[in-house]
Amino acid sequence: MSSRGLGVGLTGIGLAGIALLCAMLAGCGSDAGRGEAAQRHIGLSTSLPLLWAESDDPRELLAADAKPSWAGALLAEHGQLTPLDTLAGKDGQLPLPGDALLVMIQPRALSPQENLALDAWVRGGGHLLLFVDPMLTQVSRYALGDPRRPADLAMLSPILAHWGLALEFDEAQPAGERLVRLREGSLPVNLPGRFHLLGNSGDGFPDRGNHGIAAQDARSGKSGDALARCRLESSAILADCVLGRGKVLALADAALFEDPDAGVSLADRRDLLSRLLSRAESGD
């Protein structure tokens, strides 16, 4: 593991630190939920400091009272959490079981090999929950240009375009957190993007209710791309896609993972993320 996958530098931490992190994550879940969660595999790729707080001192990361963020702890409660530094192993394949859930939260730019591995893994039956933010509003202690700083801009255009999606951003929209209604509850967003279908062919999904955009249900993409069958919901902030035997549930904002404020409580954020994890896992 390294800063590329976890959003924090690990230089000097070594194997002992990695072992401590894994033990810490394993103890985050409650006894009641560990049996079922132990059967799930969850991979995490993120530039955000979800597994520990930002720090310039590795000793702070390994302190006895060091804890993951609420989101990191919640992911560990839902399954066997594996932080991923790369999406392409030595064999060129994504290093997760085919029936696992991959959670990507504002990841860094993917290499061509990672794009290929991710595409093949999803098409083969993998499920992906993706948060991709075109203008991240989360505050970081690290300066612009510091490799430990979370990715300020979304950098997944190649793989999204391959699946027939484009991420758009309205520069004229006002800043500030607001709520967007999803089927799972109210999603806090701040300067969100919206998805756009690059192509339109084939039949769409049946209407699922008031939050969908039925007119944009379609097989999306362009010639040569592995077409995803996508449905846009909630003003196109959410894309629910089927790709081969797999599924992609994508959201065009990552403000959910910012520190809770008066608008959306920690309990509500946990509940919403849990519901999104369940939706991504189930394929419904």
C-alpha positions as CSV (number, residue, x, y, z in Angstrom):
1,M,0.0,0.0,0.0
2,S,1.1,3.6,-0.6
3,S,-0.1,7.1,-0.8
4,R,-1.6,6.4,-4.2
5,G,-4.3,4.1,-2.9
6,L,-4.9,5.5,0.6
7,G,-4.5,9.2,0.3
8,V,-1.6,9.3,2.8
9,G,2.1,8.6,2.7
10,L,3.2,5.3,4.2
11,T,7.0,5.9,3.8
12,G,8.6,4.7,7.0
13,I,5.6,2.9,8.4
14,G,6.5,-0.6,7.1
15,L,4.9,-4.0,7.5
16,A,4.2,-3.5,11.2
17,G,2.2,-0.4,10.5
18,I,0.2,-2.2,7.7
19,A,-0.5,-5.1,10.1
20,L,-1.7,-2.6,12.8
21,L,-4.0,-1.0,10.3
22,C,-5.5,-4.3,9.2
23,A,-6.1,-5.3,12.9
24,M,-7.6,-1.9,13.6
25,L,-10.1,-2.2,10.7
26,A,-11.0,-5.8,11.7
27,G,-12.1,-4.5,15.1
28,C,-14.4,-1.8,13.8
29,G,-17.5,-3.9,13.3
30,S,-20.0,-4.9,16.0
31,D,-20.1,-8.6,17.1
32,A,-23.6,-9.0,15.7
33,G,-22.7,-8.0,12.2
34,R,-19.2,-9.6,11.9
35,G,-20.5,-13.1,11.0
36,E,-22.3,-11.9,7.9
37,A,-19.7,-9.2,7.1
38,A,-16.9,-11.8,7.2
39,Q,-18.4,-13.4,4.1
40,R,-18.1,-10.2,2.0
41,H,-15.0,-8.8,0.4
42,I,-14.8,-5.1,-0.1
43,G,-11.9,-3.4,-1.9
44,L,-11.3,0.3,-1.3
45,S,-9.5,2.7,-3.7
46,T,-9.4,6.3,-2.6
47,S,-7.3,9.4,-2.3
48,L,-9.3,10.6,0.7
49,P,-8.0,10.0,4.3
50,L,-10.7,7.5,5.2
51,L,-8.5,5.0,7.1
52,W,-6.7,7.5,9.2
53,A,-6.5,11.3,9.6
54,E,-4.0,13.4,7.7
55,S,-0.7,13.8,9.5
56,D,2.9,14.7,8.8
57,D,4.1,12.3,11.5
58,P,3.8,8.5,10.9
59,R,3.8,8.0,14.7
60,E,0.5,9.7,14.9
61,L,-0.9,7.3,12.4
62,L,0.2,4.3,14.5
63,A,-0.9,5.8,17.8
64,A,-3.1,3.6,20.0
65,D,-6.0,6.0,19.7
66,A,-5.7,6.4,15.9
67,K,-9.0,5.5,14.3
68,P,-10.3,5.5,10.8
69,S,-12.9,8.0,9.7
70,W,-16.6,7.1,10.1
71,A,-16.7,6.0,6.5
72,G,-13.6,3.8,6.9
73,A,-15.1,2.2,10.0
74,L,-18.4,1.6,8.3
75,L,-16.8,-0.1,5.3
76,A,-15.0,-2.4,7.7
77,E,-18.3,-3.3,9.3
78,H,-19.7,-4.3,6.0
79,G,-17.0,-6.8,5.0
80,Q,-13.4,-7.8,4.8
81,L,-11.9,-4.5,3.8
82,T,-8.9,-4.5,1.5
83,P,-7.2,-1.1,0.7
84,L,-6.0,-1.2,-2.9
85,D,-2.9,0.6,-4.0
86,T,-3.4,-0.4,-7.6
87,L,-6.2,-1.9,-9.6
88,A,-3.9,-4.0,-11.7
89,G,-1.8,-6.8,-10.1
90,K,1.3,-8.4,-11.5
91,D,-0.9,-10.6,-13.6
92,G,-2.8,-7.5,-15.0
93,Q,-6.0,-8.4,-13.1
94,L,-7.8,-6.5,-10.4
95,P,-6.8,-8.1,-7.1
96,L,-10.2,-8.9,-5.8
97,P,-12.5,-11.9,-6.0
98,G,-15.0,-11.7,-8.8
99,D,-18.0,-11.5,-6.4
100,A,-16.5,-8.7,-4.3
101,L,-17.6,-5.1,-4.0
102,L,-15.2,-2.5,-5.1
103,V,-15.6,1.0,-3.6
104,M,-13.8,3.8,-5.3
105,I,-14.1,7.2,-3.6
106,Q,-12.4,10.1,-5.5
107,P,-9.5,7.8,-6.7
108,R,-6.4,9.1,-8.3
109,A,-6.0,8.8,-12.1
110,L,-5.8,5.2,-13.3
111,S,-3.1,3.9,-15.5
112,P,-4.0,2.2,-18.9
113,Q,-3.4,-1.2,-17.2
114,E,-5.8,-0.3,-14.3
115,N,-8.5,0.8,-16.7
116,L,-8.3,-2.5,-18.5
117,A,-8.3,-4.5,-15.3
118,L,-11.3,-2.5,-13.9
119,D,-13.3,-2.9,-17.1
120,A,-12.6,-6.6,-17.3
121,W,-13.4,-7.2,-13.6
122,V,-16.8,-5.4,-13.8
123,R,-17.8,-7.0,-17.1
124,G,-16.9,-10.4,-15.5
125,G,-19.4,-9.9,-12.7
126,G,-17.9,-7.4,-10.2
127,H,-19.9,-4.7,-8.5
128,L,-18.5,-1.1,-8.3
129,L,-19.7,1.7,-6.0
130,L,-18.0,4.9,-7.4
131,F,-17.9,8.4,-6.0
132,V,-16.3,10.7,-8.5
133,D,-16.2,14.4,-7.8
134,P,-15.4,17.0,-10.5
135,M,-14.6,19.7,-7.9
136,L,-13.8,18.3,-4.4
137,T,-14.7,20.6,-1.6
138,Q,-13.1,18.6,1.3
139,V,-10.5,20.6,3.2
140,S,-7.0,19.2,3.3
141,R,-4.0,20.2,5.4
142,Y,-1.7,19.4,2.5
143,A,-0.9,22.1,-0.1
144,L,-1.7,21.9,-3.8
145,G,0.8,19.7,-5.5
146,D,1.5,17.6,-2.4
147,P,1.1,13.9,-3.4
148,R,-0.6,13.2,-0.1
149,R,-3.4,15.6,-0.9
150,P,-6.7,14.1,-2.0
151,A,-7.5,14.5,-5.7
152,D,-9.1,17.9,-6.2
153,L,-10.5,17.0,-9.6
154,A,-12.1,13.8,-11.0
155,M,-9.6,12.1,-13.3
156,L,-11.6,9.1,-14.6
157,S,-12.7,10.4,-18.0
158,P,-11.1,7.5,-20.0
159,I,-12.9,4.6,-18.2
160,L,-16.2,6.6,-17.9
161,A,-16.1,7.4,-21.6
162,H,-15.3,3.7,-22.4
163,W,-18.5,2.9,-20.6
164,G,-20.5,5.6,-22.4
165,L,-20.6,8.2,-19.6
166,A,-19.3,11.7,-19.4
167,L,-19.0,13.7,-16.1
168,E,-20.1,17.3,-16.6
169,F,-19.6,20.3,-14.2
170,D,-21.6,23.5,-14.1
171,E,-19.1,26.2,-13.2
172,A,-21.9,28.7,-12.6
173,Q,-23.6,26.8,-9.8
174,P,-23.4,28.3,-6.3
175,A,-21.1,26.7,-3.7
176,G,-22.5,25.3,-0.5
177,E,-23.9,22.0,0.7
178,R,-27.4,21.1,-0.4
179,L,-29.4,17.9,-0.4
180,V,-30.3,15.8,-3.4
181,R,-33.0,13.2,-3.0
182,L,-32.0,9.6,-3.8
183,R,-34.1,6.4,-3.4
184,E,-31.9,5.7,-0.4
185,G,-32.3,9.1,1.3
186,S,-30.9,12.6,1.1
187,L,-27.4,12.9,-0.3
188,P,-25.4,16.0,0.7
189,V,-23.6,17.5,-2.3
190,N,-21.4,20.5,-2.8
191,L,-20.5,21.7,-6.3
192,P,-21.6,18.3,-7.7
193,G,-21.2,17.1,-11.3
194,R,-23.8,15.3,-13.4
195,F,-23.5,12.4,-15.8
196,H,-24.3,12.5,-19.4
197,L,-24.8,9.6,-21.8
198,L,-22.5,9.8,-24.7
199,G,-24.6,7.6,-27.0
200,N,-28.1,6.2,-27.2
201,S,-28.9,2.8,-28.6
202,G,-30.9,-0.2,-27.5
203,D,-33.7,-0.4,-24.9
204,G,-33.6,1.3,-21.5
205,F,-34.6,0.1,-18.1
206,P,-38.3,0.3,-17.0
207,D,-39.1,3.4,-15.0
208,R,-38.2,2.9,-11.3
209,G,-40.1,5.8,-9.8
210,N,-40.0,9.5,-9.3
211,H,-36.2,9.8,-9.0
212,G,-35.3,8.3,-12.4
213,I,-34.9,10.0,-15.8
214,A,-36.7,7.5,-18.0
215,A,-36.0,9.3,-21.2
216,Q,-32.3,8.7,-20.7
217,D,-32.4,5.0,-20.0
218,A,-30.3,3.5,-22.8
219,R,-27.3,1.6,-23.8
220,S,-24.8,4.3,-23.9
221,G,-21.4,4.7,-25.5
222,K,-19.7,5.1,-28.8
223,S,-18.3,2.7,-31.4
224,G,-15.5,0.5,-30.0
225,D,-16.5,1.0,-26.4
226,A,-17.8,-1.7,-24.0
227,L,-21.3,-0.4,-23.8
228,A,-22.9,0.0,-20.3
229,R,-26.6,0.0,-19.9
230,C,-27.2,3.0,-17.7
231,R,-30.0,4.8,-16.0
232,L,-29.6,8.3,-14.7
233,E,-31.3,9.4,-11.5
234,S,-31.6,12.4,-9.2
235,S,-30.9,15.1,-11.8
236,A,-28.2,12.8,-13.3
237,I,-26.0,12.9,-10.1
238,L,-26.4,9.2,-9.9
239,A,-25.8,6.6,-12.7
240,D,-27.0,3.0,-12.3
241,C,-25.3,0.9,-14.9
242,V,-25.1,-2.7,-16.0
243,L,-21.9,-3.7,-17.8
244,G,-21.7,-7.3,-18.9
245,R,-22.4,-9.4,-15.9
246,G,-21.4,-6.6,-13.5
247,K,-22.8,-3.4,-12.1
248,V,-21.6,0.2,-11.7
249,L,-23.4,2.5,-9.3
250,A,-21.8,6.0,-9.7
251,L,-22.3,9.3,-7.9
252,A,-21.0,12.6,-9.2
253,D,-20.0,14.1,-5.8
254,A,-18.1,13.1,-2.7
255,A,-19.3,15.6,-0.1
256,L,-20.9,12.7,1.8
257,F,-17.5,12.0,3.2
258,E,-16.8,15.4,4.6
259,D,-17.1,16.2,8.3
260,P,-20.8,16.2,9.3
261,D,-22.3,19.6,9.9
262,A,-25.7,20.8,11.1
263,G,-27.3,19.9,7.7
264,V,-26.7,16.1,7.7
265,S,-25.9,14.2,10.8
266,L,-23.3,11.5,11.1
267,A,-26.1,8.9,11.7
268,D,-27.8,10.0,8.5
269,R,-24.6,9.8,6.5
270,R,-23.8,6.3,7.9
271,D,-27.3,5.2,7.0
272,L,-27.1,6.5,3.5
273,L,-23.7,5.0,2.8
274,S,-25.0,1.6,4.1
275,R,-28.0,1.8,1.8
276,L,-25.8,2.6,-1.2
277,L,-23.5,-0.3,-0.4
278,S,-26.4,-2.6,-0.2
279,R,-27.8,-1.3,-3.5
280,A,-24.4,-1.7,-5.2
281,E,-24.0,-5.2,-3.8
282,S,-27.4,-6.5,-4.7
283,G,-27.6,-5.2,-8.2
284,D,-31.2,-4.0,-7.7
